Amino acid sequence: MCYYFSEVKTMLFNFNMPVRVIGEKNAVLLHSNELAHFGKKAFIVCGKGSAVLSGAIDDVKNALEREGVGYFVFDKITQNPKASDCFEAGKAARELGSDFIIGIGGGSQLDAAKAAAVYASADFSRAEEIYTAECKRSPLPTVLVGTTAGTGSEVTAVSVLTRENGRKKSVSGPAYFAKLAFADPKYTYSVPYFYTVSTAVDALSHAVESLFSKKSDVNSELYARAAIPPILYELKKMSQTGECPDESGRDRLYCASLLAGMALNITGTCFPHTLGYALTEQFSVPHGFACAAFLPAFLERAESFLPERACGFYNLTGETHESFTRLLSSLNRLENVRFTEDVIDSYCEGWKNVKNFDNSPGGFNCAEAKALLSRLFG
């Protein structure tokens, strides 16, 4: 018999997800009155891509104008957002007297908006202080409008930023929760095939890592188990057809990405995320593909330390370890990724006392990280 749920503990869960999520088609326009509650001046944080192509920014502008709310658009946010750009956005929002932040885009833009809200309320002298200095005032309220089915940033208290040294590092805590998220899957319909797959495997990584996390509880497992089957179903179809999902498939992926985000918000991530940052930083591998590269090894570890739960995972998905690995390999081409020993050593030196390692099944350490990177990409 295989079990999915955590063993009964003194406390089954300690749950807080204070983001109000309005999830339906045309949510922004149908509920534009919600924006007026946050003030008369909005500061929009986005990029130049999906916010425009999806139609999301036009809907947001129309909604704001309908409610008599002024706005300024800061559209300098790119993939793997730089802390310095978020710092600039926060400073501009503060100088303009903005009442709230609206983030529009994929995970990068939503993470940037959450960080900009913190920068806007703090007297940081430089971007790097977000990692060390205490923010003594509440951040500006943040409203998020997602355009990809991946990170689940709409519902998490995490913002992943790129530091001055080019390395990615997250900041997290209650200050990074949005106040409101408009979850409209229609904004994901324009995402091209490559990024649809990448964001889907990112959401899959969140759910799988959460399921086997040391911090998993009843709630996180419910969310993870609900997210995994529809993501795998759509990934298999995309692998077979080479085409994007239809609208109903897009809707399923977006809903699953939010569920995976809720699971992640409870447990945090495990070592695939930390190691995945190295692929993104060194070879510009999209975040989802970078994390998924380490999922087979992660499941091997789960099989060793949590065999019943691993058995439950394979029963849930109808996969074996081999078929799961083949699916990811068919979607994730990383043949040209190679690390030198010096680069691997450099990363491992910076991964001492990483929480994501401790959170992994059986724990994880720098020596094991070096061995895994060398085996896969040495």
C-alpha atoms as a printed R data frame, in Angstrom:
    type eleno elety resid chain resno       x      y       z
1   ATOM     1    CA   MET     A     1   0.000  0.000   0.000
2   ATOM     2    CA   CYS     A     2   1.336  3.448  -0.942
3   ATOM     3    CA   TYR     A     3   0.447  6.560   1.013
4   ATOM     4    CA   TYR     A     4   0.461 10.166  -0.170
5   ATOM     5    CA   PHE     A     5  -0.202 12.068   3.014
6   ATOM     6    CA   SER     A     6   2.226 13.080   5.713
7   ATOM     7    CA   GLU     A     7   2.321 11.010   8.820
8   ATOM     8    CA   VAL     A     8   0.020 12.372  11.521
9   ATOM     9    CA   LYS     A     9   1.929 14.947  13.549
10  ATOM    10    CA   THR     A    10   1.111 17.136  16.535
11  ATOM    11    CA   MET     A    11   0.335 19.976  14.110
12  ATOM    12    CA   LEU     A    12  -1.077 18.905  10.763
13  ATOM    13    CA   PHE     A    13  -0.598 22.332   9.193
14  ATOM    14    CA   ASN     A    14   0.060 26.003   9.864
15  ATOM    15    CA   PHE     A    15  -1.556 27.719   6.890
16  ATOM    16    CA   ASN     A    16  -1.651 31.346   5.751
17  ATOM    17    CA   MET     A    17  -2.260 32.451   2.157
18  ATOM    18    CA   PRO     A    18  -3.488 36.043   2.445
19  ATOM    19    CA   VAL     A    19  -3.720 36.783  -1.289
20  ATOM    20    CA   ARG     A    20  -7.216 37.343  -2.574
21  ATOM    21    CA   VAL     A    21  -7.444 35.537  -5.915
22  ATOM    22    CA   ILE     A    22 -10.179 36.357  -8.417
23  ATOM    23    CA   GLY     A    23 -10.024 33.644 -11.037
24  ATOM    24    CA   GLU     A    24 -12.256 33.874 -14.098
25  ATOM    25    CA   LYS     A    25 -12.250 35.002 -17.720
26  ATOM    26    CA   ASN     A    26 -12.157 38.808 -18.041
27  ATOM    27    CA   ALA     A    27 -11.551 39.130 -14.297
28  ATOM    28    CA   VAL     A    28  -9.753 42.490 -14.571
29  ATOM    29    CA   LEU     A    29 -12.602 44.207 -16.399
30  ATOM    30    CA   LEU     A    30 -15.391 42.473 -14.487
31  ATOM    31    CA   HIS     A    31 -13.862 43.449 -11.146
32  ATOM    32    CA   SER     A    32 -12.237 46.785 -11.976
33  ATOM    33    CA   ASN     A    33 -13.837 48.291  -8.869
34  ATOM    34    CA   GLU     A    34 -11.375 46.263  -6.775
35  ATOM    35    CA   LEU     A    35  -8.534 48.446  -8.066
36  ATOM    36    CA   ALA     A    36 -10.111 51.636  -6.759
37  ATOM    37    CA   HIS     A    37  -9.759 50.355  -3.186
38  ATOM    38    CA   PHE     A    38  -5.981 50.732  -3.356
39  ATOM    39    CA   GLY     A    39  -5.791 54.443  -4.177
40  ATOM    40    CA   LYS     A    40  -5.684 56.929  -7.016
41  ATOM    41    CA   LYS     A    41  -2.170 56.343  -8.400
42  ATOM    42    CA   ALA     A    42  -1.016 52.973  -9.745
43  ATOM    43    CA   PHE     A    43   2.517 52.043 -10.767
44  ATOM    44    CA   ILE     A    44   2.531 49.264 -13.373
45  ATOM    45    CA   VAL     A    45   5.574 46.946 -13.455
46  ATOM    46    CA   CYS     A    46   5.904 44.808 -16.579
47  ATOM    47    CA   GLY     A    47   8.067 43.940 -19.576
48  ATOM    48    CA   LYS     A    48   7.648 44.709 -23.238
49  ATOM    49    CA   GLY     A    49   6.484 41.210 -24.212
50  ATOM    50    CA   SER     A    50   3.682 39.142 -22.703
51  ATOM    51    CA   ALA     A    51   1.925 42.053 -20.989
52  ATOM    52    CA   VAL     A    52   1.316 43.557 -24.441
53  ATOM    53    CA   LEU     A    53   0.867 40.401 -26.551
54  ATOM    54    CA   SER     A    54  -1.617 38.869 -24.118
55  ATOM    55    CA   GLY     A    55  -3.771 41.995 -23.978
56  ATOM    56    CA   ALA     A    56  -3.389 42.128 -20.206
57  ATOM    57    CA   ILE     A    57  -1.944 45.631 -20.058
58  ATOM    58    CA   ASP     A    58  -4.726 47.022 -22.222
59  ATOM    59    CA   ASP     A    59  -7.311 45.459 -19.907
60  ATOM    60    CA   VAL     A    60  -5.563 46.883 -16.848
61  ATOM    61    CA   LYS     A    61  -5.318 50.368 -18.375
62  ATOM    62    CA   ASN     A    62  -9.001 50.281 -19.332
63  ATOM    63    CA   ALA     A    63  -9.957 49.110 -15.857
64  ATOM    64    CA   LEU     A    64  -7.926 51.867 -14.194
65  ATOM    65    CA   GLU     A    65  -9.342 54.549 -16.467
66  ATOM    66    CA   ARG     A    66 -12.862 53.294 -15.770
67  ATOM    67    CA   GLU     A    67 -12.242 53.709 -12.032
68  ATOM    68    CA   GLY     A    68 -10.526 57.088 -12.330
69  ATOM    69    CA   VAL     A    69  -7.137 55.757 -11.231
70  ATOM    70    CA   GLY     A    70  -4.027 57.290 -12.783
71  ATOM    71    CA   TYR     A    71  -1.055 55.135 -13.717
72  ATOM    72    CA   PHE     A    72   2.586 55.095 -14.781
73  ATOM    73    CA   VAL     A    73   4.079 52.186 -16.769
74  ATOM    74    CA   PHE     A    74   7.557 50.862 -15.931
75  ATOM    75    CA   ASP     A    75   8.246 48.286 -18.659
76  ATOM    76    CA   LYS     A    76  11.965 47.563 -18.181
77  ATOM    77    CA   ILE     A    77  11.645 44.144 -16.504
78  ATOM    78    CA   THR     A    78  13.228 41.239 -18.398
79  ATOM    79    CA   GLN     A    79  13.591 37.518 -17.716
80  ATOM    80    CA   ASN     A    80  15.430 36.755 -14.453
81  ATOM    81    CA   PRO     A    81  14.806 40.284 -13.188
82  ATOM    82    CA   LYS     A    82  17.741 42.279 -11.886
83  ATOM    83    CA   ALA     A    83  17.494 43.558  -8.340
84  ATOM    84    CA   SER     A    84  18.834 46.867  -9.668
85  ATOM    85    CA   ASP     A    85  15.870 47.226 -12.062
86  ATOM    86    CA   CYS     A    86  13.425 46.489  -9.249
87  ATOM    87    CA   PHE     A    87  15.236 49.041  -7.085
88  ATOM    88    CA   GLU     A    88  14.828 51.615  -9.869
89  ATOM    89    CA   ALA     A    89  11.138 50.776 -10.168
90  ATOM    90    CA   GLY     A    90  10.579 51.084  -6.427
91  ATOM    91    CA   LYS     A    91  12.378 54.421  -6.295
92  ATOM    92    CA   ALA     A    92  10.299 55.760  -9.202
93  ATOM    93    CA   ALA     A    93   7.066 54.564  -7.572
94  ATOM    94    CA   ARG     A    94   7.996 56.324  -4.345
95  ATOM    95    CA   GLU     A    95   8.958 59.578  -6.094
96  ATOM    96    CA   LEU     A    96   5.708 59.563  -8.088
97  ATOM    97    CA   GLY     A    97   3.679 59.129  -4.913
98  ATOM    98    CA   SER     A    98   2.146 55.866  -6.155
99  ATOM    99    CA   ASP     A    99  -0.446 54.266  -3.909
100 ATOM   100    CA   PHE     A   100  -0.004 50.712  -5.160
101 ATOM   101    CA   ILE     A   101   1.904 48.478  -7.574
102 ATOM   102    CA   ILE     A   102   0.410 46.392 -10.378
103 ATOM   103    CA   GLY     A   103   2.597 43.596 -11.746
104 ATOM   104    CA   ILE     A   104   1.739 42.185 -15.192
105 ATOM   105    CA   GLY     A   105   3.560 39.304 -16.866
106 ATOM   106    CA   GLY     A   106   5.187 35.973 -16.169
107 ATOM   107    CA   GLY     A   107   6.973 35.010 -12.994
108 ATOM   108    CA   SER     A   108   9.863 37.401 -13.618
109 ATOM   109    CA   GLN     A   109   7.614 40.443 -13.860
110 ATOM   110    CA   LEU     A   110   5.431 39.399 -10.922
111 ATOM   111    CA   ASP     A   111   8.485 38.765  -8.737
112 ATOM   112    CA   ALA     A   112   9.840 42.158  -9.801
113 ATOM   113    CA   ALA     A   113   6.597 43.886  -8.852
114 ATOM   114    CA   LYS     A   114   6.680 42.369  -5.372
115 ATOM   115    CA   ALA     A   115  10.273 43.479  -4.894
116 ATOM   116    CA   ALA     A   116   9.500 46.966  -6.257
117 ATOM   117    CA   ALA     A   117   6.736 47.294  -3.665
118 ATOM   118    CA   VAL     A   118   9.274 46.623  -0.913
119 ATOM   119    CA   TYR     A   119  11.855 48.988  -2.405
120 ATOM   120    CA   ALA     A   120   9.191 51.700  -2.710
121 ATOM   121    CA   SER     A   121   8.517 51.661   1.017
122 ATOM   122    CA   ALA     A   122  12.128 51.424   2.207
123 ATOM   123    CA   ASP     A   123  14.990 53.875   2.275
124 ATOM   124    CA   PHE     A   124  17.514 51.437   0.807
125 ATOM   125    CA   SER     A   125  20.566 53.174  -0.642
126 ATOM   126    CA   ARG     A   126  21.263 50.355  -3.082
127 ATOM   127    CA   ALA     A   127  19.555 47.292  -4.490
128 ATOM   128    CA   GLU     A   128  21.595 44.689  -2.590
129 ATOM   129    CA   GLU     A   129  20.231 45.900   0.755
130 ATOM   130    CA   ILE     A   130  16.998 44.020   0.131
131 ATOM   131    CA   TYR     A   131  18.909 40.869   1.161
132 ATOM   132    CA   THR     A   132  20.325 42.253   4.404
133 ATOM   133    CA   ALA     A   133  18.550 45.378   5.641
134 ATOM   134    CA   GLU     A   134  15.271 45.288   7.520
135 ATOM   135    CA   CYS     A   135  12.270 46.883   5.840
136 ATOM   136    CA   LYS     A   136  10.636 48.805   8.684
137 ATOM   137    CA   ARG     A   137   7.567 49.963   6.773
138 ATOM   138    CA   SER     A   138   4.869 47.940   5.056
139 ATOM   139    CA   PRO     A   139   5.372 47.551   1.307
140 ATOM   140    CA   LEU     A   140   3.018 49.213  -1.115
141 ATOM   141    CA   PRO     A   141  -0.036 47.033  -1.817
142 ATOM   142    CA   THR     A   142   0.546 44.823  -4.841
143 ATOM   143    CA   VAL     A   143  -1.933 43.574  -7.444
144 ATOM   144    CA   LEU     A   144  -0.713 40.826  -9.790
145 ATOM   145    CA   VAL     A   145  -1.928 39.807 -13.243
146 ATOM   146    CA   GLY     A   146  -0.217 36.644 -14.492
147 ATOM   147    CA   THR     A   147   0.340 35.861 -18.179
148 ATOM   148    CA   THR     A   148   2.075 32.456 -17.946
149 ATOM   149    CA   ALA     A   149   1.193 29.119 -16.343
150 ATOM   150    CA   GLY     A   150   4.389 28.491 -14.427
151 ATOM   151    CA   THR     A   151   5.759 30.058 -11.294
152 ATOM   152    CA   GLY     A   152   2.545 30.605  -9.354
153 ATOM   153    CA   SER     A   153   4.121 33.875  -8.193
154 ATOM   154    CA   GLU     A   154   0.603 35.280  -7.904
155 ATOM   155    CA   VAL     A   155   0.105 33.352  -4.653
156 ATOM   156    CA   THR     A   156   3.608 33.053  -3.173
157 ATOM   157    CA   ALA     A   157   5.569 35.189  -0.739
158 ATOM   158    CA   VAL     A   158   8.758 34.846  -2.778
159 ATOM   159    CA   SER     A   159  10.640 37.054  -5.223
160 ATOM   160    CA   VAL     A   160  13.651 35.665  -7.118
161 ATOM   161    CA   LEU     A   161  16.081 38.359  -8.247
162 ATOM   162    CA   THR     A   162  19.434 38.468 -10.008
163 ATOM   163    CA   ARG     A   163  22.150 40.073  -7.902
164 ATOM   164    CA   GLU     A   164  25.011 42.326  -8.979
165 ATOM   165    CA   ASN     A   165  27.288 39.263  -9.240
166 ATOM   166    CA   GLY     A   166  24.924 37.636 -11.764
167 ATOM   167    CA   ARG     A   167  23.721 34.991  -9.298
168 ATOM   168    CA   LYS     A   168  20.038 34.455  -8.567
169 ATOM   169    CA   LYS     A   169  18.817 34.665  -4.996
170 ATOM   170    CA   SER     A   170  15.342 34.791  -3.528
171 ATOM   171    CA   VAL     A   171  13.860 37.059  -0.904
172 ATOM   172    CA   SER     A   172  10.734 35.996   0.898
173 ATOM   173    CA   GLY     A   173   8.410 36.690   3.788
174 ATOM   174    CA   PRO     A   174   4.989 38.227   4.475
175 ATOM   175    CA   ALA     A   175   6.020 41.502   2.799
176 ATOM   176    CA   TYR     A   176   6.121 39.698  -0.560
177 ATOM   177    CA   PHE     A   177   2.514 38.571  -0.595
178 ATOM   178    CA   ALA     A   178   0.294 40.405  -3.064
179 ATOM   179    CA   LYS     A   179  -2.990 41.815  -1.820
180 ATOM   180    CA   LEU     A   180  -4.910 40.772  -4.918
181 ATOM   181    CA   ALA     A   181  -4.341 38.564  -7.956
182 ATOM   182    CA   PHE     A   182  -6.447 38.515 -11.101
183 ATOM   183    CA   ALA     A   183  -6.118 34.964 -12.413
184 ATOM   184    CA   ASP     A   184  -7.379 34.993 -15.991
185 ATOM   185    CA   PRO     A   185  -6.069 32.064 -18.077
186 ATOM   186    CA   LYS     A   186  -6.868 33.828 -21.367
187 ATOM   187    CA   TYR     A   187  -3.660 35.841 -20.944
188 ATOM   188    CA   THR     A   188  -1.669 32.626 -21.359
189 ATOM   189    CA   TYR     A   189  -3.201 31.805 -24.771
190 ATOM   190    CA   SER     A   190  -0.591 33.793 -26.707
191 ATOM   191    CA   VAL     A   191   2.460 32.156 -25.077
192 ATOM   192    CA   PRO     A   192   4.558 30.299 -27.718
193 ATOM   193    CA   TYR     A   193   5.185 26.550 -27.552
194 ATOM   194    CA   PHE     A   194   8.722 26.719 -26.124
195 ATOM   195    CA   TYR     A   195   7.715 28.935 -23.201
196 ATOM   196    CA   THR     A   196   4.471 27.057 -22.644
197 ATOM   197    CA   VAL     A   197   6.503 23.893 -22.103
198 ATOM   198    CA   SER     A   198   9.129 25.656 -19.992
199 ATOM   199    CA   THR     A   199   6.591 27.236 -17.662
200 ATOM   200    CA   ALA     A   200   4.643 23.973 -17.392
201 ATOM   201    CA   VAL     A   201   7.706 22.026 -16.284
202 ATOM   202    CA   ASP     A   202   8.441 24.837 -13.818
203 ATOM   203    CA   ALA     A   203   5.009 24.331 -12.257
204 ATOM   204    CA   LEU     A   204   5.603 20.575 -12.303
205 ATOM   205    CA   SER     A   205   8.895 21.071 -10.464
206 ATOM   206    CA   HIS     A   206   7.166 23.150  -7.816
207 ATOM   207    CA   ALA     A   207   4.537 20.492  -7.207
208 ATOM   208    CA   VAL     A   208   6.937 17.527  -7.195
209 ATOM   209    CA   GLU     A   209   9.488 19.227  -4.950
210 ATOM   210    CA   SER     A   210   6.732 20.284  -2.561
211 ATOM   211    CA   LEU     A   211   5.279 16.774  -2.442
212 ATOM   212    CA   PHE     A   212   8.557 15.314  -1.180
213 ATOM   213    CA   SER     A   213   9.657 18.277   0.926
214 ATOM   214    CA   LYS     A   214  10.455 17.769   4.580
215 ATOM   215    CA   LYS     A   215   7.961 20.578   5.262
216 ATOM   216    CA   SER     A   216   5.060 18.950   3.446
217 ATOM   217    CA   ASP     A   217   1.751 18.806   5.273
218 ATOM   218    CA   VAL     A   218  -1.862 17.953   4.554
219 ATOM   219    CA   ASN     A   219  -2.564 21.178   2.665
220 ATOM   220    CA   SER     A   220   0.599 21.216   0.580
221 ATOM   221    CA   GLU     A   221   0.078 17.596  -0.453
222 ATOM   222    CA   LEU     A   222  -3.513 18.271  -1.481
223 ATOM   223    CA   TYR     A   223  -2.401 21.148  -3.700
224 ATOM   224    CA   ALA     A   224   0.560 19.248  -5.149
225 ATOM   225    CA   ARG     A   225  -1.480 16.136  -5.901
226 ATOM   226    CA   ALA     A   226  -4.144 18.240  -7.612
227 ATOM   227    CA   ALA     A   227  -1.550 20.061  -9.735
228 ATOM   228    CA   ILE     A   228   0.601 17.182 -10.985
229 ATOM   229    CA   PRO     A   229  -1.815 15.087 -13.137
230 ATOM   230    CA   PRO     A   230  -3.140 17.918 -15.363
231 ATOM   231    CA   ILE     A   231   0.371 19.302 -15.919
232 ATOM   232    CA   LEU     A   232   1.692 15.877 -16.922
233 ATOM   233    CA   TYR     A   233  -1.309 15.302 -19.171
234 ATOM   234    CA   GLU     A   234  -0.682 18.522 -21.110
235 ATOM   235    CA   LEU     A   235   3.085 17.970 -21.224
236 ATOM   236    CA   LYS     A   236   2.577 14.518 -22.765
237 ATOM   237    CA   LYS     A   237   0.274 15.974 -25.412
238 ATOM   238    CA   MET     A   238   2.764 18.724 -26.238
239 ATOM   239    CA   SER     A   239   5.591 16.195 -26.442
240 ATOM   240    CA   GLN     A   240   3.601 14.072 -28.881
241 ATOM   241    CA   THR     A   241   2.172 16.834 -31.075
242 ATOM   242    CA   GLY     A   242   4.749 19.615 -30.831
243 ATOM   243    CA   GLU     A   243   1.811 22.001 -30.522
244 ATOM   244    CA   CYS     A   244   0.445 24.256 -27.794
245 ATOM   245    CA   PRO     A   245  -2.622 23.148 -25.823
246 ATOM   246    CA   ASP     A   246  -6.076 24.291 -26.838
247 ATOM   247    CA   GLU     A   247  -7.886 26.825 -24.651
248 ATOM   248    CA   SER     A   248  -9.218 24.209 -22.232
249 ATOM   249    CA   GLY     A   249  -5.707 22.798 -21.883
250 ATOM   250    CA   ARG     A   250  -4.337 26.283 -21.242
251 ATOM   251    CA   ASP     A   251  -7.003 26.774 -18.563
252 ATOM   252    CA   ARG     A   252  -5.997 23.519 -16.857
253 ATOM   253    CA   LEU     A   253  -2.319 24.448 -16.905
254 ATOM   254    CA   TYR     A   254  -2.932 27.869 -15.419
255 ATOM   255    CA   CYS     A   255  -5.120 26.520 -12.622
256 ATOM   256    CA   ALA     A   256  -2.509 23.823 -11.905
257 ATOM   257    CA   SER     A   257   0.276 26.412 -11.780
258 ATOM   258    CA   LEU     A   258  -1.592 28.295  -9.040
259 ATOM   259    CA   LEU     A   259  -2.161 25.078  -7.090
260 ATOM   260    CA   ALA     A   260   1.538 24.258  -7.399
261 ATOM   261    CA   GLY     A   261   2.340 27.773  -6.208
262 ATOM   262    CA   MET     A   262   0.150 27.283  -3.143
263 ATOM   263    CA   ALA     A   263   1.954 24.020  -2.376
264 ATOM   264    CA   LEU     A   264   5.319 25.700  -2.856
265 ATOM   265    CA   ASN     A   265   4.298 28.561  -0.604
266 ATOM   266    CA   ILE     A   266   3.860 26.130   2.283
267 ATOM   267    CA   THR     A   267   6.995 24.030   1.816
268 ATOM   268    CA   GLY     A   268   9.515 25.986  -0.219
269 ATOM   269    CA   THR     A   269  11.597 24.314  -2.908
270 ATOM   270    CA   CYS     A   270  14.299 21.638  -2.784
271 ATOM   271    CA   PHE     A   271  17.688 21.152  -4.445
272 ATOM   272    CA   PRO     A   272  16.482 21.115  -8.101
273 ATOM   273    CA   HIS     A   273  15.766 24.829  -7.828
274 ATOM   274    CA   THR     A   274  19.137 25.740  -6.371
275 ATOM   275    CA   LEU     A   275  21.067 23.673  -8.909
276 ATOM   276    CA   GLY     A   276  18.799 24.913 -11.661
277 ATOM   277    CA   TYR     A   277  19.900 28.501 -11.044
278 ATOM   278    CA   ALA     A   278  23.385 27.513 -12.214
279 ATOM   279    CA   LEU     A   279  22.047 26.382 -15.607
280 ATOM   280    CA   THR     A   280  20.168 29.641 -16.024
281 ATOM   281    CA   GLU     A   281  23.078 31.837 -14.961
282 ATOM   282    CA   GLN     A   282  25.734 30.058 -17.020
283 ATOM   283    CA   PHE     A   283  23.792 28.982 -20.125
284 ATOM   284    CA   SER     A   284  20.561 31.044 -20.108
285 ATOM   285    CA   VAL     A   285  18.500 27.872 -19.759
286 ATOM   286    CA   PRO     A   286  14.903 28.926 -18.984
287 ATOM   287    CA   HIS     A   287  14.076 28.450 -15.323
288 ATOM   288    CA   GLY     A   288  11.548 25.650 -15.821
289 ATOM   289    CA   PHE     A   289  13.851 23.531 -17.972
290 ATOM   290    CA   ALA     A   290  16.733 24.206 -15.570
291 ATOM   291    CA   CYS     A   291  14.808 22.885 -12.569
292 ATOM   292    CA   ALA     A   292  13.354 19.918 -14.459
293 ATOM   293    CA   ALA     A   293  16.858 18.794 -15.426
294 ATOM   294    CA   PHE     A   294  17.319 17.652 -11.821
295 ATOM   295    CA   LEU     A   295  13.870 16.145 -11.196
296 ATOM   296    CA   PRO     A   296  14.840 12.553 -12.149
297 ATOM   297    CA   ALA     A   297  17.717 12.649  -9.645
298 ATOM   298    CA   PHE     A   298  15.371 14.200  -7.095
299 ATOM   299    CA   LEU     A   299  12.908 11.346  -7.543
300 ATOM   300    CA   GLU     A   300  15.723  8.802  -7.192
301 ATOM   301    CA   ARG     A   301  16.437 10.353  -3.834
302 ATOM   302    CA   ALA     A   302  12.760 10.296  -2.899
303 ATOM   303    CA   GLU     A   303  12.623  6.596  -3.750
304 ATOM   304    CA   SER     A   304  15.491  5.967  -1.312
305 ATOM   305    CA   PHE     A   305  14.289  8.087   1.602
306 ATOM   306    CA   LEU     A   306  10.492  8.198   1.107
307 ATOM   307    CA   PRO     A   307   9.721  4.943  -0.749
308 ATOM   308    CA   GLU     A   308   6.011  4.805   0.084
309 ATOM   309    CA   ARG     A   309   5.449  8.366  -0.985
310 ATOM   310    CA   ALA     A   310   7.430  7.783  -4.162
311 ATOM   311    CA   CYS     A   311   5.304  4.724  -4.878
312 ATOM   312    CA   GLY     A   312   2.236  6.912  -4.341
313 ATOM   313    CA   PHE     A   313   3.584  9.474  -6.803
314 ATOM   314    CA   TYR     A   314   3.988  6.858  -9.523
315 ATOM   315    CA   ASN     A   315   0.509  5.498  -8.803
316 ATOM   316    CA   LEU     A   316  -0.919  9.019  -9.032
317 ATOM   317    CA   THR     A   317   0.742  9.753 -12.351
318 ATOM   318    CA   GLY     A   318   0.667  6.325 -13.956
319 ATOM   319    CA   GLU     A   319   4.368  6.777 -14.696
320 ATOM   320    CA   THR     A   320   7.497  4.857 -13.847
321 ATOM   321    CA   HIS     A   321  10.788  6.537 -13.105
322 ATOM   322    CA   GLU     A   322  11.965  5.621 -16.594
323 ATOM   323    CA   SER     A   323   8.888  6.941 -18.420
324 ATOM   324    CA   PHE     A   324   8.901 10.145 -16.359
325 ATOM   325    CA   THR     A   325  12.560 10.689 -17.217
326 ATOM   326    CA   ARG     A   326  11.926 10.007 -20.911
327 ATOM   327    CA   LEU     A   327   9.120 12.571 -20.978
328 ATOM   328    CA   LEU     A   328  11.302 15.286 -19.475
329 ATOM   329    CA   SER     A   329  14.186 14.386 -21.794
330 ATOM   330    CA   SER     A   330  11.926 14.674 -24.832
331 ATOM   331    CA   LEU     A   331  11.036 18.224 -23.826
332 ATOM   332    CA   ASN     A   332  14.288 19.388 -22.288
333 ATOM   333    CA   ARG     A   333  17.291 19.351 -24.644
334 ATOM   334    CA   LEU     A   334  20.468 20.178 -22.722
335 ATOM   335    CA   GLU     A   335  23.120 18.275 -24.686
336 ATOM   336    CA   ASN     A   336  25.366 21.344 -24.997
337 ATOM   337    CA   VAL     A   337  25.388 22.223 -21.289
338 ATOM   338    CA   ARG     A   338  28.795 21.466 -19.805
339 ATOM   339    CA   PHE     A   339  30.424 22.774 -16.618
340 ATOM   340    CA   THR     A   340  34.114 22.873 -15.897
341 ATOM   341    CA   GLU     A   341  35.250 21.523 -12.570
342 ATOM   342    CA   ASP     A   342  36.273 25.010 -11.463
343 ATOM   343    CA   VAL     A   343  32.800 26.403 -12.103
344 ATOM   344    CA   ILE     A   344  31.180 23.509 -10.247
345 ATOM   345    CA   ASP     A   345  33.504 24.104  -7.292
346 ATOM   346    CA   SER     A   346  32.660 27.803  -7.340
347 ATOM   347    CA   TYR     A   347  28.946 27.105  -7.130
348 ATOM   348    CA   CYS     A   348  29.310 24.482  -4.428
349 ATOM   349    CA   GLU     A   349  31.329 26.903  -2.326
350 ATOM   350    CA   GLY     A   350  28.362 29.278  -2.391
351 ATOM   351    CA   TRP     A   351  25.820 26.590  -1.560
352 ATOM   352    CA   LYS     A   352  26.879 25.950   2.011
353 ATOM   353    CA   ASN     A   353  23.935 26.065   4.447
354 ATOM   354    CA   VAL     A   354  21.336 26.326   1.664
355 ATOM   355    CA   LYS     A   355  17.835 25.798   3.074
356 ATOM   356    CA   ASN     A   356  16.654 24.120  -0.135
357 ATOM   357    CA   PHE     A   357  19.258 21.397   0.374
358 ATOM   358    CA   ASP     A   358  18.106 20.685   3.933
359 ATOM   359    CA   ASN     A   359  14.508 20.633   2.742
360 ATOM   360    CA   SER     A   360  15.192 17.777   0.305
361 ATOM   361    CA   PRO     A   361  14.470 14.093   1.092
362 ATOM   362    CA   GLY     A   362  17.248 12.760   3.293
363 ATOM   363    CA   GLY     A   363  18.911 16.179   3.255
364 ATOM   364    CA   PHE     A   364  21.418 17.181   0.603
365 ATOM   365    CA   ASN     A   365  24.899 18.669   0.772
366 ATOM   366    CA   CYS     A   366  27.511 20.382  -1.363
367 ATOM   367    CA   ALA     A   367  29.472 17.181  -1.989
368 ATOM   368    CA   GLU     A   368  26.347 15.530  -3.373
369 ATOM   369    CA   ALA     A   369  25.586 18.627  -5.439
370 ATOM   370    CA   LYS     A   370  29.073 18.507  -6.944
371 ATOM   371    CA   ALA     A   371  28.748 14.817  -7.739
372 ATOM   372    CA   LEU     A   372  25.350 15.329  -9.393
373 ATOM   373    CA   LEU     A   373  26.460 18.321 -11.483
374 ATOM   374    CA   SER     A   374  29.575 16.437 -12.566
375 ATOM   375    CA   ARG     A   375  27.570 13.348 -13.508
376 ATOM   376    CA   LEU     A   376  24.984 15.242 -15.532
377 ATOM   377    CA   PHE     A   377  26.956 18.145 -16.969
378 ATOM   378    CA   GLY     A   378  30.638 17.619 -16.236
